[in-house]
Amino acid sequence: MIKVGKKAPDFTAQAYSKGEFVSVQLSEYLGKWVLLCFYPGDFTFV
């Protein structure tokens, strides 16, 4: 279970960067500050 103050599990996700979709993995940013934001409905026509 994910809890505040605990390490996030490693995962891979699609991201939109510099005009294209790319695959990013959380472990690529080990030792760096990372802000994760999620909001459903992005890039949809709802």
Phi and psi in degrees as a GROMACS rama.xvg file:
@    title "Ramachandran Plot"
@    xaxis  label "Phi"
@    yaxis  label "Psi"
@TYPE xy
-82.3566  131.847  ILE-2
-135.187  152.175  LYS-3
-60.5215  133.371  VAL-4
89.1034  -6.40249  GLY-5
-101.973  158.479  LYS-6
-67.4131  141.381  LYS-7
-77.2568  144.423  ALA-8
-68.1747  149.799  PRO-9
-66.3095  139.837  ASP-10
-151.914  162.389  PHE-11
-118.429  138.504  THR-12
-146.854  160.336  ALA-13
-84.1181  140.598  GLN-14
-136.614  156.155  ALA-15
-106.471  116.588  TYR-16
-142.531  129.581  SER-17
53.4096  42.2013  LYS-18
84.6724  7.90359  GLY-19
-148.19  159.252  GLU-20
-84.8159  133.324  PHE-21
-131.78  161.01  VAL-22
-99.3553  129.685  SER-23
-123.419  149.262  VAL-24
-124.782  134.124  GLN-25
-57.4913  -37.6706  LEU-26
-64.6833  -16.31  SER-27
-66.4432  -19.0504  GLU-28
-109.349  20.3781  TYR-29
-57.9208  130.034  LEU-30
87.7106  -0.259843  GLY-31
-116.129  157.307  LYS-32
-74.0699  134.846  TRP-33
-134.63  134.593  VAL-34
-112.784  118.938  LEU-35
-101.99  126.589  LEU-36
-124.077  136.6  CYS-37
-136.091  130.596  PHE-38
-146.123  119.197  TYR-39
-66.3056  151.727  PRO-40
96.2049  -4.85863  GLY-41
-66.3424  141.187  ASP-42
62.9249  26.56  PHE-43
-116.678  168.058  THR-44
-104.87  32.7874  PHE-45
